Amino acid sequence: MVQLDFYGTLVAASLVLLLGRGLVMRVGFLRAYNIPEPVAGGLVVALVLLALRSFDVQVRFDTSLQTPLMLAFFATIGLSADFASLRKGGRVVGVFVLAVTGLLVVQNAMGIGLATMLGLDPLMGLLTGSVTLAGGHGTGAAWGATFSEQYGLASASELAMASATFGLVLGGLIGGPVARLLIKRIQVPGCVEQEKPRVPKGFEQPNKERSITPFSFIETLALIAVSLLAGSLLNKLLLGTAFELPTFVCVLFVGVVLRNSLSALGLYQVFEREVSVLGNVSLSLFLAIALMSLKLWDLAALALPIFIILAAQTLVMALFAIFVTFRIMGSNYDAAVLAAGHCGFGLGATPTAIANMQAVTQRYGPSQIAFLVVPMVGAFFIDIINVIVIKLYLALPFFVAA
């Protein structure tokens, strides 16, 4: 057993990112299909650890930095959102919410239908639907416990974690190829390689140089710290109430309020370049730690019927992004980037969605509307809608609590 402490894990995560960048730069396939750098490096390390496990060598990481990094990333999303921009994206956000809701319904119908056909408990189909795919590890763990305690489903938590891991991996792999396919179908001025006519903002092109100063950097770091502290306190205040929200949503909300309040009062104007730098660093390190820590052996333990369901869900996600998301979002370049993002949090999580879109915009050019819509929907709406959809399915006659 090799146990890496905080510093060892930070070094490993940094090396994973450097490895990912090297792979994407040197392997044409990864570059052509817009595979995010953290995904490329993280999966290689996860595969190496899987191979070492067969020789009874295990490596464990200190993941205590993972949650603060994720929260810092959502804080920067909040600090990047001004009300004027949100008003501009109002209709687009509404349409994208409809697309997201449609996918949740389809995922659960597909999971339950295939589970029934394969002779499995329909609850397993629901667990391999939006519970773990759109919901991720956190939602999967919560509902897995519920399914075990209230419905008597054995090994529900283990199945939830394995399914969420599968979704996280595939969500980071299919977004880029889907966007590449869609972009080849359209002719949009400026949407070609090596041509970036617009100045990128926020998270659009993480490798683009941005001028910053030490003092403004510290100011932004202070805003992020305030968002983390106030968001955590807000989360504690809401615990057990009808308004209870995940911590990252509270942090994002505080960031939005903080940015717009300071601006409205004329006290301070947030520097987006510093916010984007810190946000991209947090996102990259979070994904590196998350992916290199994946327990891929859990996927190897999945029974064949479960694997069939998850493989079908991946295909459905890709087809939904191509034929539904892309079309209702306008069938243009922004729609293609949104489709890549939808693959990210439709199977994995919002950070995966952002990484997918970054891989696309880094190559083809900025998409400001996509980076406005996806974080908002991925943080504020998808968890709430997912809970409603799951409960509606559980109200069906063949789901009876034990």
QUIMOFEN-V168323 format. One record per helix or strand of 2 or more residues. SS is the DSSP state (helix for helix, strand for strand). FROM is the first residue (numbers start at 1). TO is the last residue. Records with the same first field share a line. If there is no record, write none. Layout:
SS = FROM-TO + FROM-TO
//
This chain:
strand = 2-3 + 59-60
helix = 6-26 + 28-32 + 37-53 + 64-80 + 83-88 + 90-117 + 122-131 + 136-151 + 156-183 + 214-238 + 247-264 + 272-292 + 296-300 + 304-328 + 333-347 + 350-364 + 368-394
//
